[in-house]
Amino acid sequence: MQKQPLSLALAACLAVGAAGLAPLALADTITPIAAGATVTEITGTIVAVNKETRQMTIKVPDCHFYVVDIPNKVKCIDAIKVGDKLAATATEAVLVDGLDHKSA
């Protein structure tokens, strides 16, 4: 039986977080003077799951290991098993405003 890849939005939850969304809310009112974004994709195999600490270890094809926190919003932690395949994408964005903070 072939296992289905375990698709979780883990990386997005970890990389962006609530603070990462704040600049996006200001995007309509402030013209940024600089902006940048990176997209990171992780594809690998789960080699360890610690349900108590809500962490898992992922081995990627180049033999590196990544320890990833499992967000509390992931309710199906019991479904995550060693040997499952994982594909996740993380997007990080930064906007730099042009406000003169000396006069504020």
Buried (B, 14 or more C-beta within 10 A) or exposed (E): EEEEEBEBBBBBBBBBEEEBEEBEEEEEEEEBEEEEEEEEEBEBBBEEBEEEEBEBBBBEEEEEEBEBEBBEEBEEEEEBEEEBBBEBBBEBBEBEBEEEEEEE
